[in-house]
Amino acid sequence: MPGRSANLGMNAAAPRETRFDPQAPDPRARRRRWPRYAGAALLLGLLAAGFWPRAIPVETARAARGELRVTIDEEGQTRVRNRYVVSSPVGGQLRRVDLKPGAAVRAGETVLAELETAGTDLLDASALEQARARIGAAKGNRSAAQARKFAAEASQKLAEAELARQRALAEKKLISAQELETAEMRAVTAAQEARAAAFAAQVAVFELEQAEATLRRGLPADEATRGEAPRVVVRAPVDGVVLRVFQESARLVPGGTPLLEVGDPADLEVRVEVLSRDGVAARPGAPVLLERWGGEGVLNARVRLVEPAAFTKVSALGVEEQRVNLIADFTDAPERRAGLGDAYRVEARIVVWDAADVLKAPAGALFQRDGGWKVFVVDGGRARLRAVEAGRSNGVETQVLGGLEPGERVIVYPGDRVADGVRVREL
């Protein structure tokens, strides 16, 4: 028995032999295959990432409320409102004109030109009667001009008094800003009309003097003023400066030859050529902003007149355009435009519509599709097509009447790649 027990102990301690199974998996081969699986998965992931649609970079802007101003932008030219071309009243030898453009003249005092007639302009009976008739007409014009001057001065005083009352009411918030602006415009217009009427009265007096001088030069010696030298002196008809000199050298000139042009350079207006369709939109009283005139800041003016007759003009591209002249008056004091003279170039912006608080978006964000206006709104990183209702536009910004809310971001100038639902990335 003891020997049997010992054999059993020896058999228990001996290791069990394992038989080789060719069908069993090799654990070492399994460990060698997992890097290949991982590489294939990584390759598939890279391919998927490469072919996955990328977000389209877009430029965006925010729809916001603010002021919107619609203007007509054109080049304009200044000109003296009241100018006078001084002509030779009679024929004769013109002496050299010493005055230069810019020289100051005073009405009835400054000598503009002198002519030696030597009795060469004697009038026959018919011409003599015509000269006397012209004197009568000149006297009538002088009386009418003085009457218009008094009426214009009275209108100016009334407009200034009305403006003072409107300003007092505006300080108490009893009238609107538009009513105050209307009163200011009436006061400025009345002042300009009074200035023009005074100029016309001076011109009427000068024309009467010229008509009388013509008659005296044409009378025979026994009827003319005896002892007077055969010389005609042409004096300044109005206060102002010499704008142009047409005849500077001494020469023989016939009656009616233009000699000089005089006017007041402080009394300026602006002439702007606009397309006829824009002239319909511009109304008298519309504000005009004058930029790039050579000085600092922006000058203010108002439309006084849109001429009723248009004309054809060929553009730089060779296109025939129908244009019309728009006349605007300065509303700033003359000191604000120091140095600005006659026939100077300015850039005019005529305001045809203005609103202080409207919802607006960049004009490049709106486009037409299916007969309506559309925009692309950025929502959660994707472009969403949305229909909107557009209002006024100045070419840079457009009024949005419906379809957008303040603060929403819209895509500016969307390309062909942008469509409804595509992923976008804001620049």
C-alpha positions, 0 to 999 in steps of 0.5 A: 500500500505504501508503494501504491501511495507513492506512485500516485503522488508521483503521477499527480506531480507530473505535468500533463502533456497537451496534444497539438491541434492544427485547427486552433488559432495562433494568439501571436498571429492575432496580435500581429493582425490588429495594426493592419485593422487599425491602419485600414480604419484610419485610411477609411476615416481619412478618405471620408474626411477628404470627401466630406463636403467642407463648409463654404467660406462666406462674407456676412453682415448683420441686418440692423436698424438705422438711418437710410438716405437715398441720393442722386450722385452727380457732378455739378458746377457753381455759377454766379446767380445774377450776372451782367454782360456789359456791352458797348452802347455805341460804336467807336474806338475802344480804349484798352481795358485795364481791369482784370478778372477778380477786380472789385467794382462799384455800381455807378463809380467804377469805369469799365471801358471808354469809347471814342465816338467822334460823332460817328453814330449820328441817328436818322429820324427813325433811329432817333425815335427808336432811341427815345422809345428805348429810354421810355421803356428803360424808365418803365423797367426801372420803375417795375424793378424798384417795385419788385425790389420793395415787394421782395424786401417785404416778403423777406421781412415776413419770412424772417418773422415767420422763421423767428416764430417757428423757432420759438415754437420748435424750442417748446416742442410744439411743431415738428422738425419738418415745419421748421425746415420749411420755414427756414427754406422760405426765409432763405428763398425770400432772401435770395429773391430780395437779393436778385430784385436789388440786382435787377433794380441796379441793372434797370438804372444802368440800362436807362443811363446807357439808353440816354447816353446812346441818344445823346451820342446820336443827336446832331451837334446843335441838339447834343450837349455842347462842349462835351468831348466825343467820348462814352464812359461805361461804368459798372452797373452793379456792385461785385467783381469782374468775372470775364473780360471779352475785349481787352485790347484797343480796337474799333467795336460796333455797338452792342459788342460784349466788353466785360461780365460782372457779378457778385461771386458771393451770390452763387448757385449750383447747376447739376445735370441729372438724368431726366428720370432722376429729375422727376424724383428730385423735388424743389426743396430737397436737400443737396450735399456738396462734397469735394469742392476744395474746402473742408466739410460738406456744404448744404444747399436746397433744390430750387428748380428742375428745369422743365426742358431736357436735352440730349447729351452723349456720355463718355461711353458714347451713349445718348442720354436725356438730361435736365438741369437742376438748380440748387441754392446754398443754405450755408453762409458765404463764409463757409464756402470761402474761395469757391467761385464761378464755374467751379466743380463740385460733387452733388448728392441730391437727397430724394428720400430719407428715414431715420429708423428703418431695418436695412441690409447690405444691397449685395445680400439681396437677389431676385429669384422666382419673381421675388427678393431673397436672402441667405441667412446664416442659421446654425452654420448653414445657409437658409434661403428666405424670402424678404420684402425690399423697399428703398435702396441707395446702392449700398444698403436696402430697406427691408420691409419684412422677412428679416429680424434685427441682428440676423446675419445675411450672406453678402454676394452669395456665389453659385456654390451657396444653396439652401442648407449647405454648410458655411463658414463666416469669414 
